[in-house]
């Protein structure tokens, strides 16, 4: 796997923040994947990575690592008649089963949207064909249900309404859908992969599923049955602030925001008040050196960050106090 894995423990001293004193810096083998790109996330004790575009089926395009950096899965999401595959997102269940949303283009120009279910070790156990719905984001929620957020291409072309969030069983059955496209006032796609108006995020835990759309500025929580239990439109912390990372666990929702005036910090969402509360010593004021880069997710009570001052393949796990 290239250069050897390096795990370095370091003492983090940040004045005034009620953190555990010891954080963990983890550096992964160079050339395997890099956290400096927007393709890696931390979820449920795993690190997930993908290659966005593949033009042959000979090389892996989905990777899963455990929290220490040991490879769990290296897989090839590919169909036999594919000419190109784009992997939009990767999610994972607590047992290490991965799900990957992709878009397969054939030589004759036809295309197919898929969700691949990947077992530990990399075997593609099932491919769920979701046409005309293209799942741009995917996660695993309670009861091993696969959740996806995306766009219905046919409905969009014909000017028809459709639900932007859907769920499927592990055996490929469609279960339910929610959040109509018509509920978004903006003409802009509410579920873009990237964009200046804010990213989209979809994360599942053992108790719920959280969907965030920066375009709509909506934060929605689903219960295990697929019902919407909360639907907030929380104000962003600073002027024109954009989300620079997202993470959830069974109890809390976290995000990192960056204002266009230079403010930056990580926040926990206050479900009672319906707003974001700053984790104060992650805050960087305008003009000062950024201590934390992008928020990649959560792991066992810690926020997982990249840092611009670290090598691209390194992360810091920063413990946070309970809600």
ZINOR-V476699 format. One record per residue. PHI is phi in whole degrees, 0 to 359 (NA if undefined). PSI is psi as a letter, one per 30 degrees, with the letter a starting at -180 (NA if undefined). Layout:
phi=PHI psi=PSI
phi=PHI psi=PSI
This chain:
phi=NA psi=g
phi=85 psi=b
phi=294 psi=l
phi=291 psi=k
phi=294 psi=k
phi=240 psi=k
phi=243 psi=j
phi=242 psi=k
phi=264 psi=k
phi=220 psi=l
phi=272 psi=k
phi=256 psi=k
phi=240 psi=j
phi=238 psi=j
phi=299 psi=k
phi=82 psi=g
phi=249 psi=k
phi=277 psi=i
phi=255 psi=l
phi=298 psi=k
phi=287 psi=f
phi=248 psi=k
phi=252 psi=l
phi=237 psi=k
phi=256 psi=k
phi=238 psi=k
phi=243 psi=k
phi=262 psi=l
phi=301 psi=k
phi=301 psi=k
phi=90 psi=f
phi=278 psi=e
phi=201 psi=l
phi=229 psi=k
phi=287 psi=f
phi=291 psi=f
phi=264 psi=l
phi=275 psi=g
phi=251 psi=g
phi=240 psi=k
phi=222 psi=l
phi=244 psi=k
phi=201 psi=k
phi=56 psi=h
phi=86 psi=g
phi=235 psi=l
phi=250 psi=k
phi=245 psi=k
phi=216 psi=l
phi=212 psi=l
phi=264 psi=k
phi=297 psi=e
phi=227 psi=k
phi=233 psi=k
phi=246 psi=g
phi=206 psi=l
phi=261 psi=g
phi=263 psi=f
phi=235 psi=k
phi=300 psi=k
phi=228 psi=g
phi=223 psi=k
phi=228 psi=k
phi=230 psi=k
phi=239 psi=l
phi=277 psi=l
phi=293 psi=f
phi=272 psi=f
phi=97 psi=g
phi=282 psi=k
phi=294 psi=k
phi=256 psi=e
phi=217 psi=k
phi=225 psi=j
phi=228 psi=l
phi=245 psi=j
phi=273 psi=j
phi=200 psi=k
phi=252 psi=l
phi=302 psi=e
phi=260 psi=g
phi=284 psi=k
phi=254 psi=f
phi=203 psi=k
phi=230 psi=k
phi=252 psi=k
phi=258 psi=j
phi=278 psi=e
phi=201 psi=l
phi=226 psi=k
phi=235 psi=l
phi=210 psi=k
phi=264 psi=l
phi=295 psi=f
phi=271 psi=g
phi=94 psi=f
phi=295 psi=k
phi=255 psi=l
phi=232 psi=k
phi=227 psi=k
phi=266 psi=k
phi=215 psi=l
phi=227 psi=j
phi=258 psi=k
phi=249 psi=k
phi=261 psi=l
phi=296 psi=f
phi=278 psi=g
phi=95 psi=f
phi=286 psi=l
phi=217 psi=l
phi=213 psi=k
phi=269 psi=k
phi=220 psi=l
phi=234 psi=j
phi=264 psi=k
phi=257 psi=k
phi=239 psi=k
phi=280 psi=l
phi=301 psi=k
phi=101 psi=f
phi=105 psi=g
phi=286 psi=k
phi=282 psi=j
phi=278 psi=f
phi=198 psi=k
phi=241 psi=j
phi=266 psi=k
phi=268 psi=k
phi=246 psi=g
phi=311 psi=k
phi=269 psi=g
phi=276 psi=k
phi=257 psi=j
phi=278 psi=j
phi=275 psi=f
phi=225 psi=k
phi=213 psi=k
phi=206 psi=l
phi=244 psi=k
phi=255 psi=a
phi=303 psi=k
phi=61 psi=g
phi=60 psi=h
phi=274 psi=k
phi=273 psi=k
phi=246 psi=k
phi=221 psi=k
phi=235 psi=k
phi=183 psi=b
phi=223 psi=k
phi=268 psi=j
phi=293 psi=e
phi=296 psi=e
phi=297 psi=e
phi=296 psi=e
phi=295 psi=e
phi=264 psi=g
phi=72 psi=g
phi=258 psi=l
phi=281 psi=l
phi=201 psi=l
phi=271 psi=k
phi=270 psi=f
phi=239 psi=k
phi=222 psi=l
phi=223 psi=l
phi=220 psi=l
phi=279 psi=l
phi=294 psi=f
phi=266 psi=g
phi=97 psi=g
phi=280 psi=k
phi=289 psi=k
phi=253 psi=d
phi=200 psi=l
phi=215 psi=l
phi=199 psi=l
phi=64 psi=i
phi=298 psi=k
phi=301 psi=e
phi=293 psi=f
phi=283 psi=f
phi=264 psi=k
phi=289 psi=f
phi=288 psi=k
phi=282 psi=f
phi=289 psi=k
phi=305 psi=k
phi=286 psi=f
phi=235 psi=i
phi=280 psi=l
phi=292 psi=e
phi=215 psi=l
phi=159 psi=l
phi=293 psi=f
phi=279 psi=f
phi=124 psi=k
phi=279 psi=l
phi=251 psi=k
phi=222 psi=k
phi=218 psi=j
phi=225 psi=k
phi=246 psi=l
phi=229 psi=a
phi=286 psi=f
phi=241 psi=f
phi=201 psi=l
phi=230 psi=k
phi=244 psi=k
phi=239 psi=k
phi=234 psi=k
phi=241 psi=j
phi=291 psi=e
phi=297 psi=e
phi=274 psi=f
phi=50 psi=h
phi=235 psi=k
phi=240 psi=j
phi=241 psi=k
phi=245 psi=k
phi=254 psi=k
phi=274 psi=a
phi=293 psi=f
phi=271 psi=f
phi=95 psi=g
phi=276 psi=k
phi=282 psi=k
phi=257 psi=f
phi=214 psi=k
phi=215 psi=j
phi=253 psi=l
phi=234 psi=i
phi=287 psi=k
phi=295 psi=k
phi=285 psi=l
phi=294 psi=e
phi=229 psi=l
phi=302 psi=k
phi=52 psi=h
phi=292 psi=k
phi=246 psi=k
phi=282 psi=k
phi=248 psi=h
phi=145 psi=l
phi=206 psi=k
phi=198 psi=l
phi=221 psi=l
phi=225 psi=a
phi=296 psi=f
phi=249 psi=f
phi=224 psi=l
phi=237 psi=k
phi=234 psi=l
phi=207 psi=l
phi=249 psi=k
phi=242 psi=k
phi=231 psi=j
phi=275 psi=l
phi=287 psi=f
phi=262 psi=g
phi=103 psi=f
phi=292 psi=k
phi=204 psi=k
phi=179 psi=l
phi=264 psi=k
phi=226 psi=k
phi=254 psi=k
phi=276 psi=k
phi=270 psi=j
phi=292 psi=f
phi=286 psi=e
phi=277 psi=f
phi=73 psi=h
phi=215 psi=l
phi=270 psi=k
phi=244 psi=k
phi=293 psi=k
phi=277 psi=j
phi=302 psi=e
phi=269 psi=g
phi=266 psi=f
phi=285 psi=k
phi=238 psi=j
phi=284 psi=l
phi=304 psi=k
phi=90 psi=f
phi=265 psi=l
phi=295 psi=k
phi=287 psi=k
phi=273 psi=f
phi=235 psi=k
phi=272 psi=b
phi=279 psi=k
phi=274 psi=j
phi=265 psi=f
phi=150 psi=a
phi=233 psi=l
phi=202 psi=j
phi=51 psi=h
phi=80 psi=g
phi=234 psi=k
phi=271 psi=k
phi=252 psi=j
phi=243 psi=l
phi=263 psi=l
phi=219 psi=k
phi=298 psi=f
phi=276 psi=f
phi=268 psi=l
phi=301 psi=l
phi=299 psi=f
phi=266 psi=g
phi=247 psi=l
phi=226 psi=l
phi=239 psi=k
phi=263 psi=j
phi=245 psi=j
phi=298 psi=k
phi=236 psi=l
phi=291 psi=l
phi=294 psi=l
phi=294 psi=NA
